[in-house]
Amino acid sequence: MSISVPSYVQGHQLLAGKAVLITAAAGAGIGFAAAQRAVEEGARAVVISDIHEGRLQQAAETLTALPGAASIYAQLADVTDESAVQELVAHAEQATGGVDVLINNAGLGGTRSLVDMSDEEWQRVLDITLTGTMRMTRAMLRVMQPRKSGVIVNNASVLGWRAQREQCHYAAAKAGVMALTRCAALEAAEHGVRINAVSPSIALLDFLRKSTRHELLEELSAREAFGRPAEVWEVANVMMFLASDYASYMTGEVVSVSSQHP
């Protein structure tokens, strides 16, 4: 049984007056959905970054064309490169006059049994998904903490909690993102900065369709209470809540965006 997708939720000015920086925001995934939602929620400026130049520019043009669009900025950035991370943060700070919200969306998955996995495959997934999140968090905390304000939202996964075959590298990286979220949140709290994470189960991503067997996607979708994957904007909605002042007492939390039974 599959429950139909609900109507798209209109914006409610949750991020009115805020500047938002989002990694891996090109294409049609959760990052772009978060950027669109940030515009619709009244953000004054949105900075998107990605490693794909063409898709990044197209994403920026699409966001700029939205009704009542915020100031949109696009910057190429590779979260595995510390110098690129520093340049991205400096650009975002200069362009917006100060970033209020960072959404760490960059990540890499894949399907491979552990016995067949090379060191390079393992390291690449961890470097982008976990260490990249750390690099961006570290860089933003260095500017947010002196201001005594700011919010960071990380993108984790239910695989940080649950086991799935051929996902050792991705699950380990996402579990690391959860631990990073909790520990960094404790350090940042005394400086007035909040850090939380979302933990989606299965969302409709183009990369997921390409990298995962159709039969497995059907099986995973069937496990969900609604009998379907999440729309990417449904995950982005929870990110918007965590980024907003409505979540002012939440930090170090990992919020599951899932309808799957344990």
C-alpha positions in Angstrom: 0.0 0.0 0.0 1.3 3.4 -0.9 -0.1 6.7 0.5 -0.1 9.5 -2.0 2.3 12.4 -1.7 0.8 15.3 0.3 0.5 18.8 -1.1 3.6 20.9 -1.1 3.7 23.1 2.0 3.8 26.8 1.4 6.4 29.0 3.2 5.7 30.5 6.6 8.6 33.0 6.9 10.5 30.6 9.2 13.8 32.0 8.1 12.8 35.6 7.6 15.8 37.9 7.4 18.4 35.1 7.7 21.3 34.2 5.4 21.8 30.5 4.5 24.7 28.6 3.2 24.1 25.1 1.7 26.6 22.6 0.4 25.9 20.2 -2.5 22.9 22.2 -3.6 23.0 21.7 -7.3 20.8 19.2 -9.1 17.4 18.0 -7.8 18.3 16.5 -4.4 17.8 17.4 -0.8 20.4 20.3 -1.0 18.5 22.1 -3.8 15.2 21.4 -2.1 16.6 23.0 1.1 17.8 26.1 -0.9 14.3 26.4 -2.5 12.6 26.1 0.9 15.0 28.7 2.4 13.9 31.2 -0.3 10.3 30.3 0.3 10.7 30.7 4.0 11.9 34.3 3.6 15.7 34.0 3.8 17.3 37.3 2.8 20.2 35.6 1.1 21.0 32.0 0.0 24.5 30.8 -0.9 24.6 27.5 -2.7 27.8 25.5 -3.4 28.6 22.3 -5.3 31.4 20.8 -7.4 29.3 20.7 -10.6 29.7 24.1 -12.3 26.9 23.7 -14.9 24.3 22.3 -12.5 25.3 24.9 -9.9 24.7 27.8 -12.3 21.4 26.3 -13.4 20.3 25.9 -9.8 21.2 29.5 -9.0 19.1 30.7 -12.0 16.2 28.6 -10.9 16.3 30.0 -7.4 16.7 33.6 -8.7 13.5 33.1 -10.7 11.4 32.2 -7.7 8.7 34.7 -6.6 10.1 37.1 -4.0 13.5 35.5 -4.4 16.3 36.2 -1.9 19.7 37.3 -3.1 21.2 34.1 -4.6 25.0 33.4 -4.7 26.7 30.4 -6.2 30.2 29.2 -5.4 32.1 26.1 -6.6 33.5 24.2 -3.6 34.9 20.8 -2.9 34.4 19.9 0.8 37.4 17.5 0.7 39.7 20.5 0.0 40.3 22.7 3.1 41.4 25.7 1.0 38.1 25.5 -1.0 36.1 25.3 2.3 37.9 28.4 3.6 37.2 30.2 0.3 33.5 29.2 0.4 33.0 30.5 3.9 34.9 33.7 3.2 32.8 34.3 0.1 29.5 33.6 1.8 30.4 35.8 4.8 31.4 38.7 2.5 28.4 38.3 0.1 25.7 38.1 2.8 27.3 40.2 5.6 27.2 37.1 7.9 25.9 33.6 7.5 23.1 32.7 10.0 22.5 29.1 8.9 24.8 26.4 7.5 23.2 23.3 6.0 25.8 20.5 5.5 24.3 18.4 2.8 27.4 17.2 0.9 27.7 13.4 1.0 28.5 10.4 -1.1 27.0 6.9 -1.0 27.5 3.7 -3.0 26.9 0.0 -2.8 29.7 -2.4 -2.1 30.2 -5.4 0.1 33.0 -4.9 2.7 35.2 -7.7 1.4 35.2 -6.1 -2.1 35.7 -2.5 -0.9 39.0 -0.8 -1.6 40.6 1.6 0.8 40.0 4.3 -1.8 36.3 3.7 -1.9 36.1 3.7 1.9 38.1 6.8 2.3 36.3 8.8 -0.4 32.9 8.2 1.2 34.2 9.2 4.6 36.2 12.2 3.3 33.2 13.7 1.6 30.4 12.7 4.0 32.0 12.9 7.4 35.2 14.9 7.1 33.7 17.3 4.7 30.9 18.0 7.3 33.6 18.5 9.9 35.5 20.9 7.8 32.5 23.0 7.0 31.3 22.9 10.6 34.8 23.9 11.9 35.1 26.8 9.5 31.6 28.2 10.2 32.0 27.9 14.0 35.1 30.0 13.8 32.9 32.9 12.5 29.6 32.1 14.3 31.0 31.6 17.8 32.5 35.1 18.1 29.1 36.5 17.0 27.3 34.4 19.6 24.7 33.2 17.2 24.2 30.8 14.3 22.7 27.4 13.4 24.1 24.4 11.7 22.0 21.6 10.3 23.7 18.4 9.2 22.3 15.7 6.9 22.8 12.2 8.4 20.9 9.0 7.6 18.9 6.3 9.4 21.8 4.0 8.4 23.7 5.7 11.2 21.4 3.7 13.4 20.2 0.8 11.2 22.1 -2.0 9.5 21.9 -2.6 5.7 24.0 -4.8 3.5 26.7 -3.2 1.3 26.6 0.1 3.2 29.5 -0.2 5.6 31.3 2.9 4.4 28.1 5.1 4.1 26.6 3.9 7.4 29.9 4.5 9.2 30.2 8.0 7.8 26.6 8.9 8.7 27.0 7.5 12.2 30.1 9.7 12.4 28.0 12.7 11.3 25.6 12.0 14.2 28.4 11.8 16.7 30.0 14.9 15.3 26.7 16.7 15.6 26.2 15.8 19.3 29.8 16.6 20.4 30.2 19.8 18.4 26.8 21.0 19.7 28.1 20.8 23.3 31.1 22.9 22.4 29.1 25.4 20.5 26.2 25.8 23.0 28.1 28.2 25.3 28.7 30.5 22.3 25.0 30.6 21.4 25.3 28.3 18.3 23.0 25.4 17.8 23.9 22.2 15.8 21.4 19.5 14.9 20.9 16.9 12.2 18.2 15.3 10.2 18.3 11.5 9.6 16.3 10.6 6.5 15.4 7.0 5.7 14.7 6.8 1.9 14.2 9.9 -0.3 13.7 10.2 -4.0 17.2 11.0 -5.2 18.5 10.6 -8.7 21.8 9.3 -7.4 19.9 6.7 -5.4 18.1 5.5 -8.4 21.4 5.1 -10.3 23.4 3.4 -7.6 20.8 1.1 -6.0 19.0 -1.9 -7.5 15.4 -1.3 -8.3 14.3 -4.3 -6.3 16.1 -2.9 -3.2 14.4 0.5 -3.6 11.1 -1.2 -3.9 11.8 -3.3 -0.7 13.0 -0.2 1.2 9.9 1.8 0.2 7.6 -1.0 1.2 9.0 -0.9 4.7 7.9 2.7 5.2 4.6 3.2 6.9 3.4 5.3 4.0 4.7 2.8 1.5 6.7 5.3 -0.4 10.0 7.2 -0.3 10.1 10.7 1.1 10.0 13.6 -1.3 13.2 15.6 -1.0 11.2 18.7 0.1 9.8 16.7 3.0 13.3 16.3 4.3 14.1 19.9 3.6 11.0 20.9 5.6 12.5 19.4 8.8 15.8 21.2 8.0 13.9 24.5 7.9 12.3 23.8 11.3 15.7 23.0 12.8 17.2 26.1 11.3 14.4 28.3 12.5 13.8 30.0 15.9 11.1 27.5 16.6 13.9 25.0 17.4 15.6 27.4 19.8 15.9 24.8 22.6 17.2 22.0 20.4 20.9 21.3 20.0 22.8 18.0 19.6 19.7 16.3 18.4 19.4 13.9 15.4 15.8 14.0 14.1 14.6 11.1 12.1 12.8 11.9 8.9 11.3 8.5 8.4 8.1 6.5 8.6 9.9 3.2 8.9 9.1 0.9 11.8 12.2 -0.2 13.9 
